[in-house]
Amino acid sequence: MPVPLALPPPRTRPAPGRWRGFTLLELVIVLVLLGALAAIALPRILEGGGFRSAAFTEQAAAALRYGQRLAVASGCEIQVQIHTSGSGGFSVRRRAGGSDNACGPAGEPFTVPIPSPGGGDFSAEASGGVQVSQGLTVVFNAQGLPVGGGGTALISGRSLTVDGETGFVH
């Protein structure tokens, strides 16, 4: 009589929820995602202050644009100053002796702070390693053009320019 062949025991799978480890596909996907994230985020993180300097430069550009629009809307000269004192900052002002419905006399200095739409004065100081290395003072007239020409401010290596002929801020 023939001897029956012994069959190997059937493979058993663990109960659901008891799988251990990861498949090769899952590991490859995670590594690809980590590599892409590192390639995009790491240079920006190592830049040091890059996000802060970009944000402050954009705030200063917004102050210049706001001052320009306010000059056109009010018909008064408005000064926007990006200064280098301390680590730097910016402010938007109108002439002394002026009010919300009247321009100050032409010879008066720009000392009255412009209120920000969000509250407080429309000004800010640079912080978090952001440095203003070259300041800029621009006075916009009632047509929104810079009186005496434009110029360029340097904020942590980023340039912010006001075109002297058109007043365009870039």
C-alpha positions as CSV (number, residue, x, y, z in Angstrom):
1,M,0.0,0.0,0.0
2,P,1.4,3.4,-0.9
3,V,2.5,5.6,1.9
4,P,0.6,9.0,2.0
5,L,2.8,12.0,1.6
6,A,3.0,14.3,4.5
7,L,1.7,17.7,3.5
8,P,3.2,20.8,5.1
9,P,0.9,22.4,7.7
10,P,-1.3,25.1,6.2
11,R,-0.1,28.7,6.6
12,T,-2.0,30.5,9.1
13,R,-2.5,34.2,9.1
14,P,-2.6,36.1,12.3
15,A,-5.9,37.4,13.5
16,P,-6.9,40.8,12.0
17,G,-5.2,43.7,13.7
18,R,-2.1,41.6,14.6
19,W,-0.1,42.2,11.4
20,R,3.4,43.4,12.2
21,G,5.8,45.5,10.2
22,F,5.4,47.4,7.0
23,T,5.3,46.4,3.4
24,L,8.1,47.5,1.1
25,L,5.7,49.7,-0.8
26,E,4.7,51.6,2.3
27,L,8.3,52.2,3.3
28,V,9.2,53.4,-0.2
29,I,6.3,55.9,-0.2
30,V,7.3,57.3,3.2
31,L,10.9,57.7,2.1
32,V,9.8,59.5,-1.1
33,L,7.6,61.9,0.8
34,L,10.3,62.6,3.4
35,G,12.8,63.3,0.6
36,A,10.4,65.7,-1.2
37,L,9.7,67.5,2.1
38,A,13.4,67.8,2.9
39,A,14.2,69.1,-0.6
40,I,11.6,71.8,-0.4
41,A,11.6,72.8,3.3
42,L,15.2,72.3,4.3
43,P,16.7,75.2,2.2
44,R,14.1,77.6,3.6
45,I,14.7,76.5,7.2
46,L,18.5,76.8,6.8
47,E,18.1,80.3,5.2
48,G,17.6,81.6,8.7
49,G,15.0,84.4,9.0
50,G,14.0,84.0,5.4
51,F,10.3,83.8,6.2
52,R,10.5,86.7,8.6
53,S,12.5,88.9,6.2
54,A,10.1,88.1,3.3
55,A,7.1,88.9,5.6
56,F,8.6,92.2,6.8
57,T,9.5,93.2,3.3
58,E,5.9,92.6,2.2
59,Q,4.6,94.6,5.2
60,A,6.9,97.5,4.3
61,A,5.7,97.3,0.6
62,A,2.1,97.3,1.9
63,A,2.8,100.4,3.9
64,L,4.2,102.2,0.8
65,R,1.2,101.2,-1.2
66,Y,-1.2,102.3,1.6
67,G,0.6,105.7,1.9
68,Q,0.3,106.2,-1.8
69,R,-3.4,105.4,-1.9
70,L,-4.1,107.5,1.1
71,A,-2.3,110.5,-0.6
72,V,-4.5,110.1,-3.6
73,A,-7.7,109.6,-1.5
74,S,-7.0,112.5,0.8
75,G,-5.3,114.9,-1.6
76,C,-2.6,115.4,1.0
77,E,1.1,114.6,0.9
78,I,1.9,111.4,2.9
79,Q,5.3,110.3,4.0
80,V,6.4,106.6,4.3
81,Q,9.7,106.0,5.9
82,I,11.6,102.8,6.1
83,H,14.3,103.5,8.7
84,T,17.5,101.8,9.8
85,S,17.6,102.8,13.4
86,G,17.8,99.8,15.7
87,S,17.2,96.8,13.5
88,G,14.9,98.9,11.3
89,G,11.2,99.5,10.8
90,F,8.7,101.6,8.9
91,S,6.1,104.3,9.6
92,V,3.4,106.2,7.6
93,R,2.9,109.9,8.6
94,R,1.2,113.1,7.5
95,R,2.2,116.7,8.1
96,A,1.8,118.3,11.5
97,G,-1.2,120.7,11.7
98,G,-3.2,118.4,9.4
99,S,-6.3,116.4,10.2
100,D,-8.5,113.8,8.7
101,N,-10.2,116.4,6.5
102,A,-7.3,119.0,6.0
103,C,-3.7,118.8,4.9
104,G,-1.1,120.4,7.1
105,P,0.8,123.5,6.0
106,A,3.5,122.7,3.3
107,G,6.4,123.6,5.6
108,E,5.4,121.5,8.5
109,P,7.3,118.2,9.2
110,F,5.7,114.8,8.9
111,T,5.0,113.9,12.5
112,V,1.4,112.8,12.7
113,P,1.1,109.0,12.6
114,I,-1.4,107.5,10.2
115,P,-3.8,105.0,11.9
116,S,-3.7,101.5,10.7
117,P,-7.0,100.0,9.4
118,G,-6.4,97.2,12.0
119,G,-5.9,99.7,14.8
120,G,-2.9,101.5,16.2
121,D,-0.4,103.4,14.1
122,F,0.6,102.2,10.7
123,S,4.2,101.3,11.7
124,A,6.3,98.4,12.7
125,E,9.7,97.5,13.9
126,A,11.9,94.7,12.4
127,S,12.5,91.8,14.7
128,G,13.6,88.2,14.6
129,G,16.9,88.8,12.9
130,V,15.5,91.0,10.2
131,Q,17.7,94.0,9.5
132,V,17.1,97.1,7.4
133,S,20.5,98.0,5.9
134,Q,19.4,100.8,3.6
135,G,16.5,103.0,4.5
136,L,14.1,104.9,2.3
137,T,11.9,108.0,2.7
138,V,9.2,108.6,0.2
139,V,6.6,111.4,0.1
140,F,3.6,110.8,-2.1
141,N,1.7,113.7,-3.5
142,A,-2.0,113.9,-4.3
143,Q,-1.5,112.1,-7.6
144,G,0.3,109.2,-5.9
145,L,3.7,110.1,-7.3
146,P,6.8,110.3,-5.2
147,V,8.0,113.8,-4.6
148,G,11.6,114.1,-5.5
149,G,11.8,110.6,-7.0
150,G,11.7,107.0,-5.6
151,G,14.4,104.8,-4.3
152,T,15.3,101.4,-2.9
153,A,15.4,100.0,0.6
154,L,17.3,96.9,1.5
155,I,15.7,94.6,4.1
156,S,17.8,91.5,5.0
157,G,19.2,91.4,1.5
158,R,15.9,91.9,-0.2
159,S,15.3,95.0,-2.2
160,L,12.1,97.1,-2.1
161,T,11.9,99.7,-4.8
162,V,9.6,102.7,-5.5
163,D,9.8,103.8,-9.1
164,G,10.6,107.5,-9.3
165,E,8.4,108.3,-12.3
166,T,5.3,106.2,-11.6
167,G,5.4,105.4,-7.8
168,F,5.1,101.7,-8.6
169,V,6.2,99.7,-5.5
170,H,8.0,96.4,-6.2
